[in-house]
Amino acid sequence: MKILVIGGTGHVGTFLVQQLVEQGHDVVIGCRGKTTIPADSPLYNVPRVTCNSSDIESMKELTKDRYEVVVDFPGTAYNTYRVFRDTASHVIACGSLWMFGYPHMVPTPEIRQEKCLFEGYEKRYLEIQEMIGDSGKHRAVFTAIMPPNICGPGKIPLETLGGRDIEVHRALKEGKTVYLPDGPEALIGPCDAKDIANLFALAVNNRTAAAGQIFNVGSSYSVTASQFVSIYSDIYGVDIPVEKVSWDKYTEDISPGIGHWWHFFGHMQPDISKAKRLLGYSPQYTPEETLARAVNWMFEQKLL
């Protein structure tokens, strides 16, 4: 199949493009042309087209190439679907587990829990619902895939302040004290980018089963915040002390900003049973393994 992967030079996109090429598909990377691909990269010889998926008019130029499948990673799937729904047969978008709102049940199924507090995610979730309702009414069917915290080699992994700050990882490596909110602990679900890419590939190759569906993707299990710190202790080979503080102090002084402290508030344990049942998804990496892969990548990149 001829497949356009918009955002194919990104974290998950890189793994997906490589996998689709290995499967024998005719893959084209859609990107803004700002990322340099090294000559030793498996993506180096993959054709690329320059595109801006937030600009519908410029995207329409790509329909003449008659892509069978279009994958959208940047979060502009509403535009992508409207442009390609009459020429492609399948449009697949990347969402987020956070779009379901605060999880009142874990594992969290592919249904709304409550309104998402993140404006951008809320808007995209409503768009996904509209596209699911429109799926199959044109030539293309639509599929959305919702990952939790994306981890693995290629990107600095989530750290204990809810960000991806290399300085926090250096502090963890030195065994400095970690402060966590007191009370019940949230579940954290690092999922390897390679596993996420695998589910996208399964959706590409199983159009009928994926049509009109929202799929969660994730590891087989999640870990508590304290276990999350313990994993880093094992990876870095140091004892990392943990001190509990009040929730107010944590959100106001330790890790201000909802985009950070939400990692230690809203559970990230997706129910992946639908992806297993309909697409045969099976995660390869545990949270411990994907965090170790990400840290090893940081050492290889001389970030640590």
Number of C-alpha atoms within 10 A of each C-alpha: 13 15 23 27 24 29 23 25 24 17 19 26 24 21 22 25 28 17 18 22 16 11 11 10 13 17 22 20 24 23 20 15 14 8 9 8 13 9 9 8 11 16 19 12 10 14 12 20 15 15 20 18 25 15 12 16 12 13 17 15 11 17 14 8 11 14 21 18 23 27 28 25 20 18 19 19 27 19 17 23 25 15 20 24 23 15 17 23 20 29 30 29 24 22 24 19 27 26 25 21 18 20 21 12 12 12 17 20 20 19 12 17 16 12 15 17 14 13 11 11 20 17 12 18 21 13 16 22 15 12 23 18 14 16 21 16 11 14 13 26 27 26 26 28 22 22 27 24 21 22 28 26 21 18 17 20 26 23 20 24 20 19 16 15 14 16 12 18 24 14 13 24 18 15 17 16 13 18 18 25 22 14 10 10 17 20 23 25 27 29 29 30 26 24 26 28 22 22 24 29 20 18 27 23 16 14 20 13 16 24 21 22 23 24 29 26 31 33 25 18 19 23 21 17 21 16 15 21 21 19 19 23 18 13 18 18 13 15 17 21 14 14 11 13 15 13 16 12 16 19 19 12 10 17 21 16 12 14 11 18 22 18 24 24 19 17 26 29 29 26 21 24 18 17 23 16 11 16 20 14 22 18 20 15 20 18 23 19 18 24 26 21 19 21 25 16 19 19 10 11 10 8 13 14
